[in-house]
């Protein structure tokens, strides 16, 4: 049997069916994972049960427990885990060290794939891997079998090197043709392939001398936005044996279907477009090639980026591996050789932006564009595509939209803490979502967000059942958790693959609710409402002087024996950003809550005056409150942490700063500056420079670690592209 192998082969690999006389009978095209499975099958190598990564982590953790030092642990520190948390975790059995263990296990597997067989590693973090491997071998020798740790993918490759399995593969006449430079393939895989091929070296037909890109048949096609490249392709007449390179094959498939063109991935003789998601996914070279999203870099993922520079130099030298620089050159050569072999037209499509985010220029495009002697053509994509019904409905002009005036528009929108924070920190998101009403599908991939939702609901359900402050609340907790997990937004946490995370979450939340009860009891408070809306009723709002219609939802409203009010806001987070907000008096949430509560309470007189507010972080079991008034003057205890003001950073008048920020943003929004500045650098934005003026401090500054470089926090599909002065 003949196997064509490359790390990049997959179901989208291009095959010239004419060359293979109509099929691949007795032949196979495999990626690294596919090759491993096929060789194990042919060699008769099987495992009694499926390898469970969670069990591997647990066993590796037990192995490391005897190795990791008890003080000044460099491993946990490098992963941002405090040593005190580590010690506390052993008592509570929450084991945050599993985060370190999972990462170390990846390091170990990565080194084995690179040819490491337990040899000496440098002192420090990697030395622990060497010690763990030595202990593992002794343990397996005593057991007389492979441990769970030793059943990972890297260990499975290593097992194929046993002579009895190589003999079986040779008897089956297995021949592996490598269609990728051997220097870029994991050394362990290369060893196995060499053993299967009867001791011969892995073919190195791609490891020849350097080439330069031949520009004679190359065209650089430029578009403003990435989605325009897909639309251009739908207008291009399909051509036989033309391959489209596209990192997002699903998006291309959708575009082709919408325009009633041949579906991506069909037989290239019957359709025009055969799609691969990487230029290296080619067994044979097509007659012509379109690289639809030729931007970014070479797709280099250096496997040893987890190491420090000293560690990397040691391992590269010891195991005779490629450096990052050499690997980059080798990957570039793969692409250049592939393009040079295409006999017909090569089109590299260069986009300046992808949904507003600036794209970097690909090195191959730069070579063609800026080498005057290269002779490559550069053209602008020209096509006429009418807008579909959906886009016509969502298109509106900023100018006509505000003919009724900004004040009328403000009253149509209800201000909330989240909307104000989004308007200040991610105004582009505010325009797209709250003004244009364009929403992306809900993404449930964020497990942390789901955990936060469930934590809020459990406290709410326990309070509604009158069991939150009960001395025997175990049954109430289980009942509330079961009820919360049935909610649509919480189902992700109850899925089978997240069972380990659910058990860890359950333990943390249960302990944290007990701490919350202690805080409430120590301060002699009574929980009055959970998820309490101001004003009461989902369809009601309260008129504030600057913000117009306003609404707030309080996680927990409490009262003391004198009838004074307290607000707790719950966060399922370990982040210090909430204490920093209190240090700098920059919590939009607390400023807004205090204002709407006091103004509404003056009118309704339903509750006593607001004495204090605090952030309760479930994973930390700590209530963070500002020092002094509205905080530590009224809230105390071993689980309450007072946060002092930072004299240099804090806003003197946070409410006035919030009003100023709101007015400034609304003027920008009315003039269309939000859309115009959507892809600009923060340093070029008027609001950013004005708000970060240390002399005035009259507006809320942008959280640059949150905003990164631009005004938006989320990606949007092509229909949400914002042009100057309008939304489309």
VMD Tcl script that draws the C-alpha trace (Angstrom):
set ca {
  {0.00 0.00 0.00}
  {1.25 3.48 -0.89}
  {0.54 6.39 1.46}
  {1.04 10.03 0.47}
  {1.82 12.00 3.61}
  {2.09 15.65 4.65}
  {1.27 17.34 7.96}
  {-1.09 19.61 5.99}
  {-3.04 17.00 4.05}
  {-6.72 16.72 4.97}
  {-10.11 16.24 3.33}
  {-9.47 19.33 1.19}
  {-6.17 18.11 -0.29}
  {-6.01 18.61 -4.06}
  {-5.50 15.44 -6.11}
  {-5.00 15.36 -9.88}
  {-7.32 12.50 -10.77}
  {-5.95 12.26 -14.34}
  {-2.47 11.68 -12.99}
  {-3.79 8.92 -10.75}
  {-5.87 7.45 -13.59}
  {-9.25 8.19 -12.09}
  {-8.68 7.22 -8.50}
  {-6.40 6.19 -5.68}
  {-7.13 2.47 -5.41}
  {-4.57 0.93 -3.07}
  {-3.34 4.39 -2.15}
  {-4.14 6.85 0.62}
  {-3.63 10.53 1.39}
  {-2.98 11.16 5.08}
  {-2.18 13.91 7.55}
  {-0.14 13.22 10.69}
  {-3.14 12.03 12.72}
  {-4.48 9.96 9.83}
  {-1.11 8.37 9.21}
  {-0.80 7.36 12.87}
  {-4.22 5.70 12.88}
  {-3.61 3.86 9.61}
  {-0.17 2.56 10.64}
  {-1.53 1.36 13.99}
  {-4.33 -0.47 12.17}
  {-1.95 -2.15 9.69}
  {0.52 -3.03 12.46}
  {-2.16 -4.50 14.72}
  {-1.34 -2.04 17.49}
  {-4.38 -1.21 19.61}
  {-5.16 0.09 23.08}
  {-7.74 -1.48 25.43}
  {-9.56 1.81 25.93}
  {-9.65 5.34 24.58}
  {-7.08 7.68 26.09}
  {-8.66 10.25 28.38}
  {-6.67 13.50 28.57}
  {-8.21 14.39 31.93}
  {-6.95 11.13 33.42}
  {-3.53 11.78 31.90}
  {-3.45 15.19 33.57}
  {-4.50 13.75 36.93}
  {-1.81 11.06 36.82}
  {0.84 13.55 35.68}
  {-0.17 15.88 38.51}
  {0.42 13.08 41.03}
  {3.81 12.48 39.42}
  {4.75 16.15 39.64}
  {3.61 16.57 43.24}
  {6.82 14.91 44.44}
  {8.98 17.07 42.15}
  {7.61 20.62 42.33}
  {9.37 22.55 45.13}
  {7.27 23.65 48.07}
  {8.60 27.23 48.13}
  {9.30 29.71 45.37}
  {7.72 27.43 42.79}
  {8.95 28.64 39.34}
  {6.28 26.59 37.57}
  {3.18 28.01 39.22}
  {4.65 31.54 39.19}
  {5.26 31.34 35.44}
  {1.60 30.51 34.94}
  {0.30 33.27 37.18}
  {-0.71 31.03 40.09}
  {0.16 32.32 43.52}
  {1.98 29.87 45.81}
  {-0.57 30.50 48.56}
  {-3.33 29.48 46.16}
  {-1.42 26.28 45.45}
  {-1.10 25.44 49.14}
  {-4.74 26.31 49.80}
  {-5.81 24.19 46.85}
  {-4.30 21.10 48.42}
  {-6.43 21.63 51.51}
  {-9.62 22.34 49.58}
  {-8.88 19.84 46.79}
  {-9.74 22.42 44.12}
  {-6.32 21.83 42.55}
  {-5.65 24.92 40.40}
  {-2.28 23.28 39.71}
  {-4.07 21.24 37.04}
  {-3.67 24.28 34.80}
  {0.09 23.97 35.18}
  {-0.06 20.20 34.79}
  {-2.01 20.33 31.53}
  {0.52 22.75 30.07}
  {3.52 20.74 31.25}
  {2.02 17.61 29.72}
  {1.83 19.43 26.38}
  {5.51 20.40 26.77}
  {6.45 16.80 27.48}
  {4.54 15.47 24.44}
  {5.97 18.22 22.24}
  {9.54 17.32 23.24}
  {8.95 13.60 22.61}
  {7.63 14.37 19.10}
  {10.83 16.36 18.56}
  {12.89 13.27 19.34}
  {13.46 13.68 23.07}
  {13.88 10.36 24.81}
  {14.45 11.47 28.40}
  {17.86 13.07 27.82}
  {19.28 15.76 30.10}
  {17.37 19.05 30.07}
  {18.52 22.43 31.44}
  {17.98 23.36 35.07}
  {14.76 25.19 35.87}
  {11.30 24.52 34.50}
  {12.30 21.84 31.99}
  {14.32 19.89 34.56}
  {11.05 18.89 36.19}
  {10.01 17.16 32.95}
  {13.21 15.12 32.96}
  {12.66 14.07 36.59}
  {9.02 13.21 35.89}
  {9.98 11.09 32.87}
  {12.49 9.13 34.94}
  {9.86 8.46 37.61}
  {7.35 7.46 34.94}
  {9.65 4.85 33.42}
  {10.35 3.31 36.83}
  {6.61 3.22 37.55}
  {5.81 1.54 34.23}
  {8.58 -0.99 34.78}
  {7.08 -1.91 38.14}
  {3.57 -2.14 36.68}
  {4.71 -4.12 33.65}
  {2.48 -2.03 31.38}
  {1.98 1.45 29.97}
  {0.55 4.05 32.34}
  {-2.26 6.39 31.30}
  {0.36 9.08 30.74}
  {2.22 6.81 28.33}
  {-0.78 6.42 26.02}
  {-0.72 9.91 24.55}
  {-0.24 10.63 20.84}
  {3.53 11.09 21.19}
  {3.83 7.77 23.05}
  {1.77 6.03 20.35}
  {4.22 7.21 17.69}
  {7.11 6.00 19.82}
  {5.46 2.58 20.22}
  {5.45 2.12 16.41}
  {9.26 2.06 16.49}
  {9.22 -1.35 18.18}
  {10.69 -3.88 15.78}
  {7.68 -6.23 15.77}
  {5.38 -3.47 14.53}
  {7.86 -2.28 11.89}
  {8.17 -5.86 10.62}
  {4.38 -6.16 10.25}
  {4.21 -2.90 8.30}
  {7.00 -3.99 5.98}
  {5.27 -7.33 5.35}
  {2.15 -5.38 4.38}
  {4.28 -3.62 1.71}
  {3.53 -0.19 3.16}
  {5.42 2.59 1.39}
  {5.12 6.18 2.55}
  {5.82 9.03 0.13}
  {6.51 12.26 1.97}
  {5.14 15.31 0.17}
  {6.61 17.89 2.51}
  {10.14 18.85 3.59}
  {11.35 16.33 6.15}
  {13.09 19.10 8.12}
  {9.63 20.51 8.94}
  {8.17 17.19 10.10}
  {8.39 16.02 13.71}
  {11.56 13.97 14.14}
  {9.67 11.08 15.74}
  {7.37 10.85 12.71}
  {10.40 10.95 10.41}
  {11.95 8.06 12.39}
  {8.82 5.95 12.04}
  {8.52 6.68 8.32}
  {12.18 5.77 7.82}
  {11.61 2.49 9.68}
  {8.53 1.62 7.63}
  {10.35 2.36 4.37}
  {12.73 -0.54 5.13}
  {15.36 1.58 6.79}
  {15.69 4.01 3.92}
  {15.89 7.70 4.60}
  {12.74 9.72 4.25}
  {12.54 11.08 0.69}
  {13.85 14.62 0.66}
  {12.76 15.78 -2.78}
  {11.55 19.07 -1.28}
  {14.77 19.74 0.61}
  {16.75 21.04 -2.35}
  {18.28 24.44 -3.02}
  {16.52 27.75 -2.37}
  {14.24 29.19 -5.03}
  {12.96 32.67 -5.68}
  {9.41 33.47 -6.69}
  {8.91 33.62 -10.46}
  {6.61 36.54 -11.19}
  {5.88 35.95 -14.89}
  {2.45 34.40 -14.34}
  {1.63 36.08 -11.01}
  {-1.04 38.72 -10.52}
  {-1.70 40.62 -7.30}
  {-5.39 41.45 -7.11}
  {-6.27 44.14 -4.55}
  {-9.60 44.67 -2.73}
  {-10.53 47.01 0.09}
  {-12.33 44.46 2.29}
  {-11.77 40.71 2.53}
  {-15.43 39.87 1.82}
  {-15.09 41.58 -1.59}
  {-12.58 38.90 -2.60}
  {-15.21 36.19 -2.06}
  {-17.76 38.17 -4.04}
  {-15.23 38.70 -6.83}
  {-14.72 34.94 -7.03}
  {-18.44 34.33 -7.53}
  {-18.33 36.55 -10.62}
  {-15.28 34.77 -12.03}
  {-16.03 32.04 -14.53}
  {-15.19 28.60 -13.02}
  {-12.11 27.01 -14.57}
  {-11.17 23.35 -14.64}
  {-8.38 22.33 -12.27}
  {-8.27 25.72 -10.61}
  {-7.55 25.56 -6.89}
  {-8.71 28.22 -4.44}
  {-6.59 28.56 -1.30}
  {-8.78 29.79 1.54}
  {-8.26 29.64 5.29}
  {-12.02 29.94 5.83}
  {-13.38 27.28 3.47}
  {-16.76 27.35 5.22}
  {-17.27 31.03 4.45}
  {-16.28 30.50 0.81}
  {-18.63 27.52 0.54}
  {-21.47 29.70 1.84}
  {-20.72 32.46 -0.68}
  {-20.62 30.01 -3.59}
  {-23.90 28.41 -2.55}
  {-25.60 31.80 -2.21}
  {-24.63 32.68 -5.78}
  {-25.62 29.27 -7.20}
  {-22.10 28.38 -8.22}
  {-20.38 24.98 -7.90}
  {-19.92 24.04 -4.26}
  {-16.47 24.18 -2.77}
  {-14.67 20.84 -2.65}
  {-16.42 19.19 -5.59}
  {-14.59 17.29 -8.34}
  {-12.38 19.90 -10.05}
  {-13.27 18.42 -13.46}
  {-16.97 19.15 -13.02}
  {-16.78 22.37 -11.04}
  {-14.32 25.17 -11.31}
  {-13.34 25.70 -7.71}
  {-11.57 23.09 -5.63}
  {-10.86 24.54 -2.21}
  {-7.94 23.91 0.13}
  {-7.38 25.83 3.35}
  {-3.60 26.01 3.00}
  {-1.35 26.21 -0.03}
  {0.56 23.26 1.41}
  {-2.56 21.02 1.11}
  {-1.54 19.90 -2.39}
  {-0.51 16.46 -3.48}
  {-0.39 17.55 -7.11}
  {-0.05 21.02 -8.61}
  {-3.18 22.45 -10.31}
  {-3.21 24.21 -13.67}
  {-4.10 27.58 -12.11}
  {-4.35 28.88 -8.57}
  {-6.16 31.64 -6.67}
  {-4.95 32.54 -3.17}
  {-8.08 34.23 -1.86}
  {-6.79 35.60 1.45}
  {-3.10 36.16 0.88}
  {-2.39 38.19 3.99}
  {-0.60 37.79 7.30}
  {2.53 35.68 7.46}
  {3.61 32.18 6.41}
  {1.47 30.48 9.03}
  {4.51 29.58 11.10}
  {3.77 28.02 14.46}
  {7.11 27.35 16.06}
  {6.59 24.36 18.39}
  {8.96 25.58 21.11}
  {7.63 29.07 21.77}
  {6.79 27.98 25.31}
  {10.50 27.93 26.14}
  {12.71 30.80 27.19}
  {15.48 31.79 24.77}
  {18.12 29.92 26.80}
  {15.96 26.78 27.03}
  {15.23 26.94 23.31}
  {18.90 27.23 22.36}
  {19.79 24.26 24.58}
  {17.06 22.00 23.14}
  {17.69 23.03 19.51}
  {21.37 22.21 19.91}
  {20.86 18.98 21.89}
  {18.10 17.48 19.70}
  {19.45 18.97 16.42}
  {16.24 20.89 15.69}
  {15.50 23.81 13.41}
  {15.64 27.28 14.90}
  {12.65 29.57 14.43}
  {14.51 31.49 11.72}
  {15.44 28.32 9.78}
  {11.90 27.01 10.04}
  {10.54 30.28 8.66}
  {12.87 30.02 5.64}
  {11.85 26.39 5.05}
  {8.11 27.17 5.19}
  {8.58 30.08 2.78}
  {10.39 27.75 0.37}
  {7.46 25.33 0.39}
  {5.11 28.09 -0.75}
  {7.51 29.49 -3.33}
  {8.15 26.08 -4.92}
  {4.44 25.31 -5.09}
  {3.67 28.61 -6.81}
  {6.59 28.25 -9.21}
  {5.33 24.83 -10.34}
  {1.86 26.10 -11.33}
  {1.94 26.17 -15.16}
  {-0.91 28.65 -15.55}
  {-2.14 31.78 -13.84}
  {-1.42 32.50 -10.16}
  {-3.59 35.16 -8.51}
  {-2.73 36.44 -5.04}
  {-5.67 38.41 -3.62}
  {-4.57 41.18 -1.25}
  {-7.17 42.78 1.05}
  {-6.48 45.86 3.17}
  {-9.13 45.11 5.82}
  {-11.21 42.26 7.20}
  {-14.44 43.57 8.77}
  {-12.68 46.80 9.56}
  {-9.52 45.34 11.07}
  {-6.35 46.20 9.14}
  {-4.61 43.18 7.57}
  {-0.85 42.81 7.32}
  {0.72 42.29 3.92}
  {1.89 38.77 3.10}
  {5.66 38.49 2.44}
  {5.01 36.95 -1.01}
  {2.79 39.90 -1.98}
  {5.41 42.33 -0.72}
  {8.07 40.54 -2.81}
  {5.98 40.95 -5.96}
  {4.78 44.50 -5.33}
  {8.01 46.14 -4.21}
  {10.51 44.39 -6.44}
  {10.55 46.63 -9.51}
  {12.35 44.02 -11.58}
  {9.87 41.25 -10.72}
  {7.41 42.16 -13.44}
  {4.28 40.95 -11.62}
  {0.95 42.52 -12.51}
  {-1.12 44.36 -9.90}
  {-4.82 44.98 -10.55}
  {-7.84 46.29 -8.67}
  {-10.81 43.90 -8.52}
  {-13.68 45.31 -10.59}
  {-17.17 43.81 -10.31}
  {-20.76 44.86 -9.87}
  {-22.66 42.96 -7.19}
  {-26.16 44.11 -6.18}
  {-27.00 44.09 -2.50}
  {-29.29 41.26 -1.39}
  {-32.62 41.91 0.32}
  {-31.13 41.51 3.80}
  {-28.48 44.15 3.18}
  {-30.98 46.59 1.68}
  {-33.09 46.35 4.82}
  {-30.21 46.96 7.21}
  {-28.57 49.79 5.28}
  {-29.15 53.31 6.55}
  {-27.46 56.69 6.32}
  {-26.19 58.40 9.46}
  {-27.33 61.77 8.08}
  {-30.97 60.82 7.46}
  {-31.12 58.72 10.61}
  {-30.52 61.79 12.77}
  {-32.85 64.21 11.00}
  {-35.14 64.12 14.06}
  {-32.27 65.28 16.23}
  {-29.96 63.62 18.70}
  {-32.14 64.28 21.75}
  {-35.10 62.38 20.27}
  {-32.79 59.48 19.43}
  {-31.34 59.34 22.95}
  {-34.80 58.97 24.47}
  {-35.51 55.99 22.20}
  {-32.65 54.01 23.77}
  {-32.64 52.88 27.40}
  {-29.31 53.50 29.10}
  {-27.91 50.77 31.34}
  {-24.57 50.09 32.95}
  {-23.62 47.70 30.14}
  {-24.70 50.08 27.36}
  {-22.80 53.01 28.91}
  {-19.68 50.91 29.38}
  {-19.91 49.65 25.80}
  {-20.50 53.17 24.45}
  {-17.33 54.38 26.18}
  {-15.02 51.40 25.71}
  {-16.29 49.80 22.45}
  {-18.37 52.46 20.69}
  {-18.27 50.64 17.35}
  {-19.98 47.65 18.98}
  {-22.55 50.06 20.42}
  {-23.35 51.48 16.96}
  {-23.64 48.09 15.28}
  {-25.57 46.26 18.00}
  {-27.69 48.86 19.79}
  {-28.31 51.35 16.99}
  {-28.33 49.31 13.81}
  {-29.77 46.27 15.58}
  {-27.35 43.90 13.85}
  {-26.56 40.96 16.12}
  {-24.18 38.08 15.63}
  {-25.37 34.58 16.68}
  {-24.87 33.90 20.40}
  {-21.52 32.21 20.92}
  {-21.58 29.68 23.75}
  {-17.92 28.75 23.42}
  {-16.96 30.88 26.43}
  {-17.18 28.50 29.38}
  {-16.21 31.23 31.87}
  {-19.20 33.35 30.83}
  {-21.46 30.33 31.21}
  {-20.08 29.67 34.70}
  {-20.82 33.28 35.63}
  {-24.44 32.97 34.44}
  {-24.96 29.76 36.40}
  {-23.42 31.24 39.58}
  {-25.79 34.22 39.43}
  {-28.81 31.96 38.86}
  {-27.95 29.57 41.70}
  {-27.81 32.45 44.22}
  {-31.04 33.89 42.80}
  {-32.92 30.57 42.95}
  {-31.73 29.84 46.50}
  {-32.85 33.32 47.60}
  {-36.27 32.95 45.93}
  {-36.78 29.63 47.73}
  {-35.89 31.26 51.05}
  {-32.91 28.91 51.49}
  {-29.91 31.19 50.86}
  {-29.21 31.92 54.53}
  {-30.37 28.53 55.79}
  {-27.93 26.61 58.00}
  {-28.64 23.41 56.04}
  {-28.52 24.65 52.46}
  {-26.83 21.65 50.76}
  {-30.09 20.34 49.31}
  {-31.14 23.84 48.30}
  {-27.80 24.33 46.51}
  {-28.16 21.06 44.56}
  {-31.74 21.92 43.62}
  {-30.81 25.47 42.49}
  {-27.82 24.19 40.49}
  {-29.94 21.59 38.73}
  {-32.51 24.26 37.89}
  {-29.84 26.68 36.60}
  {-28.23 24.06 34.35}
  {-31.55 23.58 32.56}
  {-31.49 27.18 31.31}
  {-30.56 27.53 27.61}
  {-27.59 29.82 28.27}
  {-26.19 27.32 30.81}
  {-26.35 24.03 28.90}
  {-22.73 24.28 27.74}
  {-21.51 23.60 31.29}
  {-23.58 20.41 31.63}
  {-22.27 18.81 28.44}
  {-20.40 15.51 28.86}
  {-17.05 16.89 27.69}
  {-17.19 19.57 30.40}
  {-17.87 17.16 33.29}
  {-14.48 17.84 34.89}
  {-15.00 21.61 34.64}
  {-18.52 21.25 36.09}
  {-17.29 19.34 39.13}
  {-14.55 21.93 39.77}
  {-17.03 24.78 39.28}
  {-19.57 23.15 41.59}
  {-17.01 22.79 44.37}
  {-15.83 26.43 44.03}
  {-19.38 27.83 43.90}
  {-20.64 25.81 46.86}
  {-17.73 26.92 49.06}
  {-18.08 30.50 47.83}
  {-21.77 30.71 48.67}
  {-20.91 29.64 52.22}
  {-18.38 32.50 52.37}
  {-21.00 34.89 51.01}
  {-23.35 33.83 53.80}
  {-20.58 34.52 56.34}
  {-20.06 38.03 54.96}
  {-23.79 38.76 55.13}
  {-24.07 37.35 58.66}
  {-20.93 39.12 59.97}
  {-22.28 42.47 58.80}
  {-25.78 41.70 60.13}
  {-27.38 42.20 56.71}
  {-30.56 40.74 55.22}
  {-30.75 39.86 51.49}
  {-33.87 41.61 50.13}
  {-33.73 41.05 46.38}
  {-31.65 39.18 43.79}
  {-31.57 40.32 40.15}
  {-33.50 43.40 41.24}
  {-34.48 45.93 38.57}
  {-34.63 49.70 39.04}
  {-37.29 50.74 38.34}
  {-39.27 47.56 39.06}
  {-40.73 45.92 35.95}
  {-38.83 44.92 32.80}
  {-40.82 47.32 30.61}
  {-40.19 50.36 32.80}
  {-37.35 52.89 32.86}
  {-36.38 55.94 34.89}
  {-35.51 59.35 33.46}
  {-32.04 60.58 34.45}
  {-30.92 64.13 33.67}
  {-28.15 63.36 31.14}
  {-28.66 59.71 30.20}
  {-32.41 59.92 29.54}
  {-34.31 56.64 29.91}
  {-32.29 54.44 32.26}
  {-32.48 50.96 33.77}
  {-30.35 48.99 36.26}
  {-30.29 45.36 37.38}
  {-28.73 44.75 40.80}
  {-27.32 41.29 41.51}
  {-28.18 41.57 45.21}
  {-29.82 44.31 47.27}
  {-29.43 43.97 51.05}
  {-30.51 45.97 54.11}
  {-29.17 46.38 57.64}
  {-31.27 46.51 60.82}
  {-31.67 50.29 60.40}
  {-33.10 49.87 56.89}
  {-30.07 51.20 55.00}
  {-29.36 49.66 51.58}
  {-26.30 47.77 50.29}
  {-25.52 46.52 46.76}
  {-23.40 43.42 45.99}
  {-22.36 42.75 42.39}
  {-21.28 39.18 41.59}
  {-18.38 38.27 39.29}
  {-17.14 34.76 38.49}
  {-13.58 35.92 37.94}
  {-10.12 35.96 39.49}
  {-9.17 39.19 37.71}
  {-7.81 42.15 39.63}
  {-9.46 44.59 37.21}
  {-12.41 45.05 39.59}
  {-10.23 46.08 42.52}
  {-8.34 48.39 40.13}
  {-11.63 50.07 39.21}
  {-12.18 50.81 42.89}
  {-8.57 51.99 43.35}
  {-9.05 54.50 40.54}
  {-12.73 55.30 41.15}
  {-13.42 54.25 37.55}
  {-16.24 51.72 37.97}
  {-18.90 52.83 35.49}
  {-21.15 50.21 37.06}
  {-21.00 51.55 40.61}
  {-21.20 55.20 39.52}
  {-24.33 54.48 37.47}
  {-25.91 52.22 40.13}
  {-25.45 54.85 42.83}
  {-26.92 57.61 40.67}
  {-30.00 55.71 39.47}
  {-30.66 54.16 42.91}
  {-30.53 57.47 44.75}
  {-32.51 59.46 42.15}
  {-35.18 56.76 41.85}
  {-35.34 56.28 45.61}
  {-35.91 60.01 46.16}
  {-38.99 59.71 44.02}
  {-40.30 56.28 45.08}
  {-38.99 56.16 48.70}
  {-38.99 52.33 48.66}
  {-35.63 51.73 50.30}
  {-33.32 53.29 52.83}
  {-30.29 55.34 51.72}
  {-27.45 53.54 49.94}
  {-24.57 52.96 52.36}
  {-22.13 50.70 50.52}
  {-21.41 48.70 47.36}
  {-18.98 45.88 46.65}
  {-17.77 43.39 44.05}
  {-18.02 39.78 45.25}
  {-15.70 37.48 43.25}
  {-16.91 33.90 43.59}
  {-13.60 32.07 42.86}
  {-11.72 34.24 45.37}
  {-14.42 34.22 48.05}
  {-13.73 37.92 48.63}
  {-15.89 41.04 48.70}
  {-13.92 44.03 47.38}
  {-15.20 47.39 48.65}
  {-13.83 50.95 48.34}
  {-12.10 52.28 51.42}
  {-14.16 54.68 53.51}
  {-17.66 55.91 52.62}
  {-19.72 53.60 50.38}
  {-17.46 50.75 51.49}
  {-15.24 49.74 54.38}
  {-16.87 52.17 56.83}
  {-19.92 49.89 56.84}
  {-18.69 46.52 55.50}
  {-16.06 44.57 57.45}
  {-14.91 41.01 58.13}
  {-12.24 38.48 57.25}
  {-13.64 38.01 53.72}
  {-14.04 41.74 53.02}
  {-11.09 43.54 51.43}
  {-10.99 47.33 51.47}
  {-9.39 48.92 48.39}
  {-7.69 52.31 48.98}
  {-7.81 55.03 46.34}
  {-4.77 55.57 44.12}
  {-3.98 59.27 44.56}
  {-2.34 59.55 41.13}
  {-4.88 57.67 39.04}
  {-8.37 58.11 40.47}
  {-11.11 60.25 38.95}
  {-11.98 63.12 41.29}
  {-15.65 63.19 40.26}
  {-16.57 59.90 38.60}
  {-20.24 60.83 38.03}
  {-19.34 64.03 36.21}
  {-16.70 62.12 34.20}
  {-19.38 59.60 33.17}
  {-21.69 62.43 32.08}
  {-18.88 64.05 30.10}
  {-17.94 60.74 28.44}
  {-21.57 60.11 27.47}
  {-22.04 63.57 25.95}
  {-18.74 63.34 24.06}
  {-19.53 59.91 22.63}
  {-23.04 60.95 21.57}
  {-21.61 63.89 19.63}
  {-19.16 61.54 17.92}
  {-21.96 59.11 17.19}
  {-24.20 61.81 15.66}
  {-21.42 63.05 13.37}
  {-20.37 59.57 12.17}
  {-16.92 59.77 13.78}
  {-17.40 56.39 15.46}
  {-17.59 54.63 12.07}
  {-14.78 56.69 10.59}
  {-12.49 55.87 13.50}
  {-13.42 52.19 13.62}
  {-10.09 50.91 12.30}
  {-7.89 53.81 13.46}
  {-5.19 53.41 16.08}
  {-6.21 54.49 19.57}
  {-3.44 57.10 19.62}
  {-5.15 58.87 16.68}
  {-8.56 59.14 18.34}
  {-9.72 62.42 19.87}
  {-11.61 60.77 22.72}
  {-8.63 58.62 23.72}
  {-6.26 61.58 23.85}
  {-8.77 63.83 25.62}
  {-9.72 61.22 28.24}
  {-6.10 60.31 28.95}
  {-5.01 63.88 29.60}
  {-3.54 63.61 33.15}
  {-4.16 67.30 33.83}
  {-7.93 67.25 33.32}
  {-9.18 63.67 33.99}
  {-12.70 64.74 33.10}
  {-13.73 61.59 31.20}
  {-13.42 57.82 31.62}
  {-10.18 56.69 29.93}
  {-10.16 53.72 27.56}
  {-9.05 50.42 29.08}
  {-6.31 49.82 26.52}
  {-5.63 46.25 27.64}
  {-9.32 45.56 26.91}
  {-9.60 47.56 23.68}
  {-6.22 46.38 22.36}
  {-5.75 48.65 19.33}
  {-9.17 49.66 18.02}
  {-12.67 50.78 18.96}
  {-14.41 47.42 18.70}
  {-14.35 44.41 20.95}
  {-16.00 41.82 18.68}
  {-15.63 40.60 15.10}
  {-18.54 41.17 12.72}
  {-19.59 39.49 9.48}
  {-19.31 41.33 6.11}
  {-22.88 42.66 6.25}
  {-21.79 44.71 9.29}
  {-19.01 46.54 7.46}
  {-19.13 50.21 8.38}
  {-18.36 52.75 5.70}
  {-17.86 56.46 6.26}
  {-21.09 57.99 7.54}
  {-23.27 54.91 7.09}
  {-23.81 51.31 8.14}
  {-24.13 48.49 5.65}
}
mol new
graphics top color blue
foreach p $ca { graphics top sphere $p radius 0.5 }
foreach p [lrange $ca 0 end-1] q [lrange $ca 1 end] { graphics top cylinder $p $q radius 0.2 }
display resetview
